[in-house]
Amino acid sequence: MEEKKDLLEKWLEFREEELESGLSKEDKKHMYDFEKCADMVLNCVDGEMYDFAKKELNKLENDILDSMGHFNRKYYMAGFSDAVEIILSM
């Protein structure tokens, strides 16, 4: 079981590196520009609330990225694990 987990971890690390460096124009088109959105929100906020809003937007971005990373990792691992099981059962 531990060998399988190590293999999955290595594969996931490889995929993350490959995906980060190989974004196509189509991939980039679907990327969400959080900074642009945050700037639009911050343009509507002034005074003392500006720093608070900026801090909260930064936390929101980090939370969203963390959540996406968690679920991407979870489902990539599950899919790869299923594929390994199919291959090994043949």
Backbone as numpy.savetxt, mean C-alpha at the origin, in Angstrom:
# Nx Ny Nz CAx CAy CAz Cx Cy Cz
6.09 -25.69 7.65 5.28 -24.50 7.65 6.14 -23.24 7.65
7.23 -23.27 8.44 8.11 -22.10 8.53 8.80 -21.83 7.18
9.20 -22.90 6.47 9.82 -22.73 5.15 8.86 -22.06 4.19
7.61 -22.47 4.24 6.59 -21.90 3.37 6.42 -20.41 3.67
6.39 -20.06 4.96 6.24 -18.66 5.35 7.44 -17.85 4.88
8.66 -18.38 5.02 9.86 -17.69 4.56 9.81 -17.47 3.05
9.38 -18.48 2.32 9.26 -18.36 0.87 8.26 -17.28 0.51
7.15 -17.24 1.20 6.13 -16.23 0.94 6.66 -14.83 1.24
7.39 -14.69 2.33 7.95 -13.39 2.70 8.94 -12.91 1.64
9.82 -13.80 1.16 10.80 -13.44 0.14 10.11 -13.04 -1.16
9.08 -13.79 -1.53 8.34 -13.49 -2.75 7.66 -12.13 -2.63
7.06 -11.84 -1.49 6.37 -10.57 -1.30 7.36 -9.40 -1.38
8.51 -9.54 -0.77 9.54 -8.50 -0.84 9.95 -8.25 -2.29
10.15 -9.33 -3.05 10.50 -9.22 -4.46 9.42 -8.47 -5.23
8.15 -8.84 -5.01 7.04 -8.22 -5.73 6.92 -6.74 -5.39
7.12 -6.38 -4.13 7.03 -4.98 -3.73 8.08 -4.15 -4.46
9.31 -4.65 -4.51 10.39 -3.94 -5.19 10.09 -3.82 -6.68
9.62 -4.91 -7.28 9.32 -4.91 -8.70 8.18 -3.96 -9.04
7.15 -3.96 -8.22 6.00 -3.10 -8.47 6.35 -1.63 -8.32
7.18 -1.29 -7.35 7.56 0.10 -7.13 8.37 0.65 -8.29
9.20 -0.17 -8.88 10.09 0.31 -9.94 9.49 0.18 -11.33
8.41 -0.56 -11.47 7.89 -0.83 -12.81 6.50 -0.29 -13.08
6.20 0.92 -12.57 4.87 1.48 -12.80 4.73 1.96 -14.24
3.67 1.55 -14.89 3.40 2.00 -16.25 2.62 3.31 -16.22
2.40 3.90 -17.39 1.59 5.11 -17.47 0.18 4.82 -16.95
-0.34 3.65 -17.27 -1.68 3.27 -16.81 -1.70 3.15 -15.28
-0.67 2.56 -14.70 -0.58 2.45 -13.25 -0.57 3.84 -12.62
0.25 4.72 -13.16 0.39 6.07 -12.62 -0.92 6.84 -12.74
-1.68 6.56 -13.78 -2.96 7.22 -13.99 -3.93 6.90 -12.86
-3.81 5.72 -12.27 -4.72 5.28 -11.22 -4.20 5.56 -9.82
-3.05 6.18 -9.73 -2.50 6.53 -8.42 -3.29 7.71 -7.87
-3.57 7.67 -6.58 -4.31 8.76 -5.93 -3.31 9.80 -5.44
-3.55 11.05 -5.80 -2.66 12.14 -5.39 -3.16 12.73 -4.08
-2.75 12.11 -2.98 -3.21 12.54 -1.66 -2.72 13.95 -1.35
-1.52 14.28 -1.77 -0.98 15.62 -1.48 -1.83 16.70 -2.12
-2.27 16.47 -3.35 -3.12 17.44 -4.04 -4.43 17.62 -3.28
-5.02 16.52 -2.85 -6.26 16.56 -2.09 -6.05 17.30 -0.76
-4.98 16.98 -0.07 -4.68 17.62 1.21 -4.48 19.12 1.02
-3.78 19.50 -0.03 -3.56 20.92 -0.31 -4.88 21.64 -0.55
-5.80 21.01 -1.28 -7.11 21.62 -1.52 -7.86 21.82 -0.21
-7.80 20.84 0.67 -8.47 20.96 1.97 -7.81 22.06 2.79
-6.48 22.05 2.83 -5.76 23.03 3.63 -5.95 24.46 3.13
-6.23 24.62 1.84 -6.50 25.96 1.30 -7.80 26.53 1.87
-8.66 25.67 2.39 -9.94 26.11 2.96 -9.86 26.30 4.47
-8.69 26.05 5.04 -8.52 26.12 6.49 -7.52 27.22 6.79
-7.82 27.99 7.82 -6.87 29.03 8.18 -6.72 29.12 9.70
-5.83 29.98 10.09 -5.63 30.22 11.51 -5.10 29.02 12.26
-5.57 28.88 13.47 -5.10 27.83 14.36 -5.45 26.44 13.87
-6.50 26.34 13.09 -6.95 25.02 12.62 -6.04 24.46 11.52
-5.24 25.31 10.88 -4.39 24.86 9.78 -3.42 23.78 10.24
-2.69 24.04 11.30 -1.70 23.06 11.79 -2.38 21.77 12.23
-3.53 21.90 12.90 -4.27 20.73 13.33 -4.73 19.91 12.12
-5.30 20.60 11.12 -5.80 19.91 9.92 -4.65 19.23 9.18
-3.52 19.92 9.07 -2.36 19.34 8.38 -1.88 18.08 9.10
-1.82 18.15 10.42 -1.38 16.99 11.22 -2.35 15.82 11.03
-3.64 16.11 11.07 -4.64 15.05 10.91 -4.63 14.46 9.50
-4.42 15.29 8.49 -4.34 14.78 7.12 -3.12 13.89 6.93
-2.02 14.26 7.57 -0.82 13.41 7.50 -1.07 12.07 8.18
-1.75 12.10 9.33 -2.10 10.84 10.01 -3.03 10.00 9.15
-4.01 10.66 8.51 -4.94 9.95 7.65 -4.21 9.27 6.49
-3.30 10.00 5.85 -2.53 9.42 4.75 -1.73 8.21 5.23
-1.06 8.34 6.35 -0.27 7.22 6.88 -1.15 6.03 7.23
-2.31 6.31 7.82 -3.24 5.23 8.18 -3.76 4.51 6.94
-4.09 5.27 5.91 -4.59 4.67 4.66 -3.51 3.81 4.02
-2.30 4.34 3.94 -1.20 3.57 3.34 -0.90 2.32 4.15
-0.94 2.44 5.47 -0.71 1.28 6.32 -1.79 0.22 6.11
-3.02 0.66 6.05 -4.14 -0.27 5.84 -4.04 -0.95 4.48
-3.75 -0.17 3.44 -3.61 -0.74 2.10 -2.47 -1.75 2.07
-1.36 -1.40 2.70 -0.22 -2.31 2.74 -0.56 -3.60 3.45
-1.27 -3.49 4.55 -1.67 -4.68 5.31 -2.52 -5.61 4.47
-3.57 -5.07 3.84 -4.47 -5.92 3.08 -3.85 -6.42 1.79
-3.02 -5.60 1.13 -2.31 -6.09 -0.06 -1.41 -7.26 0.32
-0.68 -7.09 1.41 0.22 -8.15 1.88 -0.57 -9.41 2.23
-1.68 -9.24 2.93 -2.49 -10.37 3.35 -3.02 -11.15 2.14
-3.56 -10.47 1.16 -4.16 -11.16 0.03 -3.13 -11.65 -0.98
-2.01 -10.95 -1.12 -0.92 -11.49 -1.95 -0.41 -12.79 -1.34
-0.22 -12.76 -0.03 0.29 -13.97 0.64 -0.70 -15.12 0.50
-1.99 -14.84 0.67 -2.99 -15.89 0.56 -3.02 -16.46 -0.86
-2.97 -15.59 -1.86 -2.99 -16.06 -3.24 -1.76 -16.87 -3.58
-0.61 -16.41 -3.15 0.62 -17.14 -3.43 0.63 -18.48 -2.69
0.16 -18.45 -1.46 0.07 -19.67 -0.68 -0.84 -20.70 -1.36
-1.98 -20.23 -1.86 -2.89 -21.13 -2.59 -2.21 -21.72 -3.82
-1.48 -20.88 -4.54 -0.79 -21.36 -5.75 0.26 -22.41 -5.39
1.00 -22.18 -4.33 2.02 -23.15 -3.89 1.34 -24.47 -3.51
0.24 -24.39 -2.80 -0.51 -25.60 -2.41 -0.97 -26.38 -3.64
-1.45 -25.68 -4.63 -1.91 -26.35 -5.87 -0.75 -27.03 -6.56
0.37 -26.33 -6.66 1.55 -26.89 -7.31 2.07 -28.10 -6.55
2.13 -28.00 -5.23 2.64 -29.11 -4.43 1.71 -30.32 -4.43
0.44 -30.10 -4.64 -0.51 -31.22 -4.62 -0.54 -31.99 -5.94
0.11 -31.47 -6.96 0.12 -32.14 -8.26 1.13 -33.26 -8.30
